[in-house]
Amino acid sequence: MSDFDSDNLSENEWEENGDLAWNEFDWEVYLREQDSAIHRYLGFYESLKASPERIDEVADKMGWDRADAEEAEERESPEKVLFSDEIYTLQKNPVYIATKALFLSLRRTWELAALSPSNKIPTHLSVTLLSSLNRCEEQAVMAIHALDFGDYAMAICLFKRALSALNGSFAIMGSEEADAVESVCELRGDMRVRLFDLREIWLRVISDCREDTERQTDDEA
């Protein structure tokens, strides 16, 4: 799964490039650019959601395969690297971008439905599902932090917690309370697809992390 390869996420660019002399304005511009990447991902996802290979196709549209190739070329010719283009933060992590984009779409869908009086979604159901999604996203973001720091064992544990919370969201959407609301039945199919895609992305990353931890263990032996 090269698009979400845990070996190519941080690489300690901060240490390689020395001290960073950016002010608040510079960082605000940078963060807005990273926010736009989340919306760009979501735009590609919406246009490709009918495709069974949408996860990989969206990653290709985002240029993550090409970015890996360019990074390898830059390592061979470091004099060509421009510092301003090489700033790395968590917000550039492909797993982070995909995760935030899909949760953004899930929250938007659910909040719009819950706020519409005509849908008559019970308050308990509305709050319970939104809370479950928030817990799931929180665990996933913590896992991506661990991934960025190279603590793959911890990342696996946190992704497993995120998957547990994700299963809780599935259960809420399939509950008798949800079955009794027509508007929920109409939108949950699309929401489930996005949850399944999140699960697929995280399972791929977990697999990569396990390979890395096993390789580290073999190297130490």
PEJOUR-V282961 format. One record per backbone hydrogen bond with DSSP energy under -1.0 kcal/mol. CO is the residue of the C=O (numbers start at 0). NH is the residue of the N-H. E is the energy in kcal/mol with one decimal. If there is no record, write none. Layout:
CO;NH;E
CO;NH;E
This chain:
0;3;-1.1
1;4;-1.4
4;7;-1.4
11;15;-1.5
12;16;-1.9
22;26;-2.1
23;27;-2.4
24;28;-2.4
25;29;-2.3
26;30;-2.9
27;31;-2.1
28;32;-1.9
29;33;-1.9
30;34;-2.3
31;35;-2.0
32;36;-1.0
33;37;-1.1
34;38;-1.6
35;39;-2.4
36;40;-2.4
37;41;-2.2
38;42;-2.2
39;43;-2.3
40;44;-2.6
41;45;-2.6
42;46;-1.7
43;47;-1.3
47;50;-2.2
50;53;-1.4
52;56;-2.4
53;57;-2.9
54;58;-1.8
55;59;-2.0
56;60;-2.1
57;61;-2.1
58;63;-2.0
59;62;-1.2
62;66;-2.6
63;67;-1.7
64;68;-1.7
65;69;-2.5
66;70;-2.4
67;71;-1.9
68;72;-1.9
69;73;-2.5
70;74;-1.8
71;75;-1.1
72;76;-1.6
76;79;-2.1
77;80;-1.4
81;84;-1.2
82;85;-1.6
88;91;-2.1
89;92;-2.1
92;96;-2.5
93;97;-2.5
94;98;-2.4
95;99;-2.9
96;100;-2.3
97;101;-2.2
98;102;-2.2
99;103;-2.2
100;104;-2.0
101;105;-2.0
102;106;-2.7
103;107;-2.4
104;108;-2.2
105;109;-2.4
106;110;-3.3
107;111;-2.3
108;112;-1.6
109;113;-2.8
110;114;-2.3
115;118;-1.4
121;125;-2.4
122;126;-2.8
123;127;-2.4
124;128;-2.1
125;129;-1.8
126;130;-2.6
127;131;-1.9
128;132;-2.4
129;133;-2.1
130;134;-2.3
131;135;-2.1
132;136;-2.5
133;137;-2.3
134;138;-2.1
135;139;-2.0
136;140;-2.6
137;141;-2.1
138;142;-2.0
139;143;-2.1
140;144;-2.0
141;145;-2.1
142;146;-2.2
143;147;-2.3
144;148;-1.6
145;150;-2.3
146;149;-1.2
149;151;-1.4
150;154;-2.1
151;155;-2.3
152;156;-1.9
153;157;-2.4
154;158;-2.7
155;159;-2.3
156;160;-1.6
157;161;-2.2
158;162;-2.5
159;163;-1.9
160;164;-2.3
161;165;-2.4
162;166;-2.4
163;167;-1.5
164;168;-1.6
165;169;-2.1
166;170;-2.2
167;171;-2.1
168;172;-2.2
169;173;-1.4
171;174;-1.3
174;178;-2.4
175;179;-1.4
177;180;-1.8
180;184;-1.9
181;185;-1.6
182;186;-1.4
183;187;-2.1
186;190;-1.6
187;191;-2.6
188;192;-1.6
189;193;-1.5
190;194;-2.0
191;195;-2.8
192;196;-2.0
193;197;-2.2
194;198;-2.4
195;199;-2.3
196;200;-2.4
197;201;-2.5
198;202;-2.6
199;203;-2.0
200;204;-2.0
201;205;-2.9
202;206;-2.1
203;207;-2.1
204;208;-2.8
205;209;-2.5
206;210;-1.9
207;211;-2.1
208;212;-2.7
209;213;-2.3
210;214;-2.2
211;215;-2.5
212;216;-2.0
213;217;-2.3
214;218;-2.2
215;219;-1.7
216;220;-1.2
